[in-house]
């Protein structure tokens, strides 16, 4: 994607001594359950009153009686009920809990030291991840038989294709937090194909034949899915690292790779598309930091849905859905937002500290158009026609803005 087509923003970065975003606060922010009452479903919307059309008149795309209807696009991921097992927990936001999110599902996962998210695969979705805090290791196997083992730190990304077998395990003495995003809103992390579940329901004589061992050794295997299994701590020094044997590694060091940095006046955005992260074949993603009072300008996504997880600060998103429909929602740490492809929107920092959010798109090379650039590229006489009643001087100010 050309740099001129990248996400533009106005804001300020929280930059550490190394020149990279500091994540010391993230673990605390991620643990805050978003228990605030954000209003009843449907509140916060705005829309023009429907106008009764003459008999036989037709309006494309929208029923004029429904112009004020706008779906909720905020969901409290960290306020959702977790799935808890011996080694940690996971909270999810799928289309079943968050109906607007048809294209992308998300998960906040926590692994205790020594715990592992067991070997598993996803039948209907690829997985994109951002590490918030702690360290972990992943293992992935593709159909060709090639495999990779990688170690991760805060700010790193991974991506696994749909159907590829993989696992996640904490390394070191600290727990590990990460955000997962999937390119299918119907995908549930609680319904994956897990190795313990599979082996438990498979006849022991088949397992014995598969591995060439006596059937009775499977008597001691777990009964049912372990999901996130507790275990002894793996020291970082003992965690083997076996990188992919070619360039398309499943690991990307988002906060360390200068190719991902987008410097803007007062802010930074770290973005990995397929150009920077070739393994990420169906998704793009990164982290945006915005200064108090600043705004990501009005724009729309041409070829992708957009998903946010709020790490720090307070934000506001205004969304436009055509047909006179619009809605504004407030966001705090632990909340997620979903912007359908083509819907106009803007993001503003309404708090007193930097706003930080993880963002993903379900396209490896997403495209967008900014409102101010659209106006600047349009002839004055066209704008004068579209905005009938606005003075030429004010039209000129819009074009120069």
C-alpha positions as CSV (number, residue, x, y, z in Angstrom):
1,X,0.0,0.0,0.0
2,X,1.5,3.4,-0.9
3,X,2.4,5.5,2.1
4,X,0.0,8.2,1.0
5,X,-2.8,5.6,1.4
6,X,-1.9,4.6,4.9
7,X,-3.9,5.5,7.9
8,X,-3.5,9.2,8.8
9,X,-4.0,10.5,12.3
10,X,-3.4,13.5,14.5
11,X,-2.2,12.5,17.9
12,X,0.8,11.9,20.2
13,X,2.6,8.7,21.0
14,X,3.5,7.4,24.4
15,X,7.2,6.9,23.7
16,X,9.7,5.1,26.0
17,X,13.4,5.8,26.3
18,X,14.0,3.4,23.4
19,X,11.9,5.5,21.1
20,X,9.2,2.8,21.0
21,X,5.7,2.7,22.6
22,X,6.0,1.9,26.3
23,X,3.7,-0.9,27.5
24,X,4.4,-0.8,31.2
25,X,0.8,0.4,31.9
26,X,-0.9,-2.1,29.5
27,X,-1.3,-5.0,31.9
28,X,-3.1,-2.8,34.4
29,X,-5.3,-1.3,31.8
30,X,-6.2,-4.6,30.3
31,X,-7.2,-6.0,33.7
32,X,-9.8,-3.3,34.2
33,X,-13.2,-4.8,33.6
34,X,-15.3,-2.5,31.6
35,X,-18.2,-2.5,34.0
36,X,-19.5,1.0,33.2
37,X,-23.0,1.4,32.0
38,X,-22.7,2.6,28.5
39,X,-26.4,3.0,27.9
40,X,-29.1,0.7,26.6
41,X,-28.7,-0.8,23.2
42,X,-29.6,1.7,20.5
43,X,-28.9,4.8,22.7
44,X,-26.5,7.5,21.4
45,X,-27.8,7.5,17.9
46,X,-28.9,10.3,15.7
47,X,-30.8,10.4,12.5
48,X,-33.2,12.5,10.4
49,X,-36.9,11.9,10.6
50,X,-38.2,9.8,7.7
51,X,-40.0,11.7,5.1
52,X,-43.2,10.2,3.6
53,X,-42.6,9.6,-0.1
54,X,-45.2,9.9,-2.8
55,X,-47.0,6.7,-3.7
56,X,-44.8,4.6,-6.0
57,X,-41.6,6.4,-5.2
58,X,-38.5,4.2,-4.5
59,X,-35.4,4.8,-2.5
60,X,-32.3,2.6,-3.2
61,X,-30.7,0.6,-0.4
62,X,-32.7,1.9,2.6
63,X,-36.3,1.7,3.8
64,X,-37.1,5.3,4.5
65,X,-38.9,4.2,7.7
66,X,-35.6,2.9,9.1
67,X,-33.3,5.9,8.5
68,X,-32.7,6.4,12.2
69,X,-31.8,2.8,12.9
70,X,-28.1,2.3,13.6
71,X,-26.6,-0.9,15.1
72,X,-24.5,-0.8,18.3
73,X,-20.8,-0.8,17.4
74,X,-19.4,-0.9,20.9
75,X,-19.0,-4.0,23.0
76,X,-17.4,-4.6,26.4
77,X,-15.0,-7.5,25.7
78,X,-13.4,-7.4,29.1
79,X,-16.9,-7.3,30.7
80,X,-17.9,-10.5,29.0
81,X,-18.0,-13.9,30.7
82,X,-14.6,-15.6,30.5
83,X,-13.9,-19.3,29.8
84,X,-11.6,-20.3,32.7
85,X,-9.5,-23.4,32.9
86,X,-6.5,-24.5,35.0
87,X,-4.0,-22.3,33.2
88,X,-5.8,-19.1,32.4
89,X,-8.9,-17.6,30.8
90,X,-10.2,-16.1,27.5
91,X,-13.0,-13.6,26.8
92,X,-14.5,-13.3,23.3
93,X,-16.6,-11.0,21.2
94,X,-18.2,-12.8,18.2
95,X,-21.2,-12.0,16.0
96,X,-23.3,-13.9,18.5
97,X,-22.6,-11.4,21.3
98,X,-21.8,-8.4,19.1
99,X,-24.2,-8.7,16.1
100,X,-22.6,-6.0,14.0
101,X,-19.2,-7.7,13.9
102,X,-19.9,-10.1,11.0
103,X,-16.4,-9.9,9.5
104,X,-14.1,-10.0,12.5
105,X,-14.2,-11.7,15.9
106,X,-11.9,-10.9,18.8
107,X,-10.5,-12.5,22.0
108,X,-8.6,-11.3,25.1
109,X,-6.5,-14.2,26.5
110,X,-4.5,-14.5,29.7
111,X,-2.1,-17.4,30.3
112,X,-0.5,-18.0,33.7
113,X,3.3,-18.7,33.9
114,X,3.9,-22.2,32.6
115,X,0.4,-22.5,31.0
116,X,-0.3,-23.3,27.4
117,X,-3.1,-22.8,25.0
118,X,-3.1,-26.4,23.8
119,X,-2.4,-27.6,20.3
120,X,-5.4,-26.7,18.1
121,X,-6.7,-25.4,14.8
122,X,-9.5,-23.2,13.5
123,X,-11.7,-24.5,10.7
124,X,-13.2,-21.2,9.6
125,X,-10.8,-18.4,10.5
126,X,-7.2,-17.2,10.4
127,X,-5.7,-15.8,13.6
128,X,-3.9,-12.4,14.1
129,X,-2.4,-11.6,17.5
130,X,-0.8,-8.7,19.4
131,X,1.1,-9.4,22.6
132,X,0.2,-6.9,25.4
133,X,2.5,-8.1,28.2
134,X,4.6,-11.0,29.2
135,X,6.4,-13.5,26.9
136,X,5.1,-16.5,25.1
137,X,6.1,-19.1,22.5
138,X,4.0,-20.4,19.5
139,X,4.4,-23.5,17.5
140,X,2.7,-23.8,14.0
141,X,2.6,-26.6,11.5
142,X,1.4,-26.2,7.9
143,X,0.1,-28.8,5.5
144,X,3.4,-29.1,3.7
145,X,5.0,-30.4,6.9
146,X,7.0,-27.2,7.5
147,X,6.9,-26.0,11.1
148,X,8.0,-22.9,13.1
149,X,8.6,-22.2,16.8
150,X,8.9,-18.5,17.8
151,X,9.3,-16.6,21.0
152,X,7.4,-13.3,21.5
153,X,7.6,-10.1,23.6
154,X,5.2,-7.2,24.1
155,X,4.4,-5.5,20.9
156,X,5.1,-8.5,18.7
157,X,2.5,-10.0,16.2
158,X,1.8,-13.4,14.9
159,X,-0.5,-14.7,12.2
160,X,-1.7,-18.3,11.5
161,X,-3.7,-19.3,8.4
162,X,-7.0,-21.0,8.7
163,X,-6.7,-24.7,9.4
164,X,-3.0,-24.6,10.4
165,X,-2.2,-26.4,13.7
166,X,-0.7,-24.2,16.4
167,X,-0.3,-23.6,20.1
168,X,0.7,-20.8,22.5
169,X,2.7,-21.2,25.7
170,X,3.9,-18.7,28.3
171,X,7.6,-18.6,28.9
172,X,9.3,-16.9,31.9
173,X,8.0,-16.1,35.3
174,X,5.3,-13.5,34.2
175,X,1.8,-14.2,32.9
176,X,1.1,-13.4,29.2
177,X,-1.7,-11.2,27.9
178,X,-2.5,-10.9,24.2
179,X,-5.3,-9.9,21.9
180,X,-6.5,-12.2,19.1
181,X,-8.4,-11.2,16.1
182,X,-10.0,-13.6,13.6
183,X,-11.2,-12.9,10.0
184,X,-14.7,-14.3,10.5
185,X,-17.1,-12.8,13.0
186,X,-18.8,-16.2,13.5
187,X,-15.6,-17.8,14.8
188,X,-15.7,-18.7,18.5
189,X,-12.4,-19.3,20.4
190,X,-14.4,-21.6,22.6
191,X,-15.2,-24.0,19.7
192,X,-11.8,-24.7,18.3
193,X,-10.5,-28.2,17.3
194,X,-8.2,-29.1,20.3
195,X,-5.8,-32.0,20.5
196,X,-7.0,-33.2,23.9
197,X,-10.6,-33.1,22.9
198,X,-9.9,-35.1,19.7
199,X,-7.8,-37.8,21.4
200,X,-10.4,-38.2,24.1
201,X,-13.2,-39.0,21.7
202,X,-11.1,-41.2,19.4
203,X,-11.1,-45.0,20.0
204,X,-8.0,-46.1,21.8
205,X,-7.3,-48.9,19.3
206,X,-7.1,-46.2,16.5
207,X,-4.7,-44.1,18.6
208,X,-2.6,-47.2,19.3
209,X,-2.4,-48.0,15.6
210,X,-1.7,-44.3,14.7
211,X,1.3,-44.1,17.0
212,X,2.4,-47.7,17.2
213,X,2.1,-48.0,20.9
214,X,0.0,-50.1,23.4
215,X,-3.6,-48.8,23.7
216,X,-3.4,-48.7,27.5
217,X,-1.0,-45.8,27.6
218,X,-3.9,-43.6,26.6
219,X,-5.7,-44.3,29.9
220,X,-3.8,-41.5,31.5
221,X,-4.5,-38.9,28.9
222,X,-6.8,-36.0,29.8
223,X,-10.6,-36.6,29.7
224,X,-12.0,-33.9,27.6
225,X,-10.5,-30.6,26.4
226,X,-7.9,-28.9,28.6
227,X,-8.0,-25.7,26.6
228,X,-5.5,-23.6,28.7
229,X,-3.5,-26.1,30.7
230,X,-1.5,-25.2,33.8
231,X,2.1,-26.5,34.0
232,X,5.7,-25.9,35.2
233,X,7.3,-22.6,34.3
234,X,9.5,-22.7,31.2
235,X,12.5,-20.4,31.7
236,X,13.1,-18.0,28.8
237,X,16.6,-19.4,28.4
238,X,15.2,-22.9,27.9
239,X,12.5,-22.0,25.3
240,X,13.8,-23.2,22.0
241,X,13.4,-21.0,19.0
242,X,13.1,-22.7,15.5
243,X,12.3,-19.9,13.0
244,X,10.6,-20.6,9.7
245,X,12.9,-21.8,7.0
246,X,12.0,-19.0,4.6
247,X,11.2,-15.3,4.7
248,X,7.4,-15.6,5.3
249,X,7.8,-16.1,9.0
250,X,4.7,-16.1,11.3
251,X,6.3,-13.5,13.6
252,X,6.5,-9.7,13.1
253,X,8.2,-7.4,15.6
254,X,5.7,-4.5,15.2
255,X,7.4,-2.1,17.7
256,X,10.9,-3.0,16.6
257,X,10.6,-2.9,12.8
258,X,11.0,0.6,11.4
259,X,9.0,-0.4,8.3
260,X,5.9,-0.4,10.5
261,X,6.3,3.2,11.9
262,X,4.0,5.9,10.5
263,X,5.1,9.2,11.9
264,X,2.6,12.0,12.0
265,X,2.4,15.4,13.6
266,X,2.0,14.7,17.3
267,X,1.6,10.9,17.0
268,X,2.6,7.5,15.7
269,X,0.9,4.6,14.2
270,X,2.5,1.2,13.9
271,X,1.0,-0.8,11.0
272,X,1.8,-4.2,9.5
273,X,0.1,-5.0,6.2
274,X,1.1,-7.9,3.9
275,X,3.9,-5.7,2.5
276,X,5.7,-5.6,5.9
277,X,4.4,-9.0,7.2
278,X,4.1,-11.3,4.2
279,X,2.7,-14.2,6.2
280,X,-0.4,-12.2,7.1
281,X,-2.4,-13.2,4.1
282,X,-5.9,-12.0,5.1
283,X,-5.5,-9.3,7.7
284,X,-3.7,-6.1,8.5
285,X,-3.2,-4.6,12.0
286,X,-1.3,-2.5,14.4
287,X,-1.5,0.0,17.3
288,X,-2.4,3.6,17.2
289,X,-1.6,6.2,19.9
290,X,-3.4,9.6,20.0
291,X,-2.9,12.7,22.1
292,X,-5.7,14.2,24.2
293,X,-8.1,16.2,22.1
294,X,-6.8,15.0,18.8
295,X,-8.7,13.0,16.2
296,X,-8.3,10.4,13.5
297,X,-9.9,12.3,10.6
298,X,-13.2,11.4,9.0
299,X,-12.7,8.6,6.5
300,X,-14.1,5.3,5.2
301,X,-12.5,1.9,4.5
302,X,-12.9,0.9,0.8
303,X,-12.1,-2.9,1.1
304,X,-12.1,-3.9,4.8
305,X,-14.0,-4.1,8.0
306,X,-12.3,-2.5,11.0
307,X,-12.0,-3.7,14.6
308,X,-10.5,-1.9,17.7
309,X,-9.5,-3.0,21.2
310,X,-9.0,-0.1,23.6
311,X,-5.9,-0.5,25.7
312,X,-5.7,2.9,27.5
313,X,-7.5,6.2,27.7
314,X,-11.0,7.3,26.7
315,X,-12.1,7.6,23.1
316,X,-15.1,8.5,21.0
317,X,-16.1,7.1,17.6
318,X,-18.7,8.8,15.4
319,X,-20.0,6.5,12.6
320,X,-22.1,7.3,9.5
321,X,-24.2,4.5,7.9
322,X,-25.9,6.4,5.0
323,X,-29.6,7.1,4.7
324,X,-29.4,9.7,7.5
325,X,-28.1,7.2,10.0
326,X,-25.3,8.1,12.4
327,X,-24.2,7.2,15.9
328,X,-21.6,8.2,18.5
329,X,-20.2,5.8,21.1
330,X,-17.7,6.3,24.0
331,X,-14.9,3.8,24.6
332,X,-12.8,2.8,27.6
333,X,-10.1,0.2,28.2
334,X,-11.5,-3.3,27.5
335,X,-14.0,-2.1,25.0
336,X,-14.0,-3.1,21.3
337,X,-15.4,-1.3,18.3
338,X,-16.5,-2.6,14.9
339,X,-16.7,-0.4,11.8
340,X,-18.3,-2.1,8.8
341,X,-16.7,-1.7,5.4
342,X,-17.8,1.5,3.7
343,X,-19.1,3.2,6.9
344,X,-17.8,6.7,7.4
345,X,-16.2,7.3,10.8
346,X,-13.8,9.2,12.9
347,X,-12.0,8.5,16.2
348,X,-11.3,11.2,18.9
349,X,-9.4,11.2,22.2
350,X,-11.8,12.6,24.7
351,X,-9.6,11.9,27.8
352,X,-6.7,13.5,29.6
353,X,-4.1,10.9,28.7
354,X,-2.9,9.2,25.5
355,X,-5.4,7.0,23.8
356,X,-4.0,3.6,22.7
357,X,-5.8,1.0,20.7
358,X,-5.1,-2.2,18.8
359,X,-6.7,-2.1,15.3
360,X,-7.2,-4.8,12.8
361,X,-8.7,-5.0,9.3
362,X,-9.9,-8.1,7.4
363,X,-7.8,-7.3,4.4
364,X,-4.1,-7.7,4.1
365,X,-3.8,-4.5,2.2
366,X,-6.7,-2.3,3.3
367,X,-7.5,1.0,1.6
368,X,-9.3,4.1,2.8
369,X,-10.4,7.5,1.7
370,X,-10.3,10.7,3.9
371,X,-13.1,13.2,3.7
372,X,-10.8,16.3,3.6
373,X,-8.8,14.8,0.7
374,X,-12.1,14.1,-1.2
375,X,-13.2,17.6,-0.8
376,X,-9.8,19.0,-1.7
377,X,-9.8,17.0,-5.0
378,X,-13.3,18.1,-6.0
379,X,-14.1,21.2,-8.2
380,X,-15.4,24.3,-6.4
381,X,-18.5,24.4,-8.5
382,X,-19.3,20.8,-7.7
383,X,-19.0,21.5,-4.0
384,X,-21.0,24.7,-4.4
385,X,-23.8,22.6,-5.9
386,X,-23.6,19.9,-3.3
387,X,-23.6,22.3,-0.4
388,X,-26.2,24.7,-1.7
389,X,-26.4,27.8,0.4
390,X,-22.8,27.7,1.7
391,X,-20.8,30.8,0.7
392,X,-18.0,30.5,-1.8
393,X,-15.6,31.7,0.9
394,X,-16.5,28.9,3.2
395,X,-16.3,26.3,0.4
396,X,-12.7,27.6,-0.2
397,X,-11.9,27.2,3.5
398,X,-13.0,23.5,3.3
399,X,-10.8,22.9,0.3
400,X,-7.8,24.5,2.0
401,X,-8.4,22.6,5.3
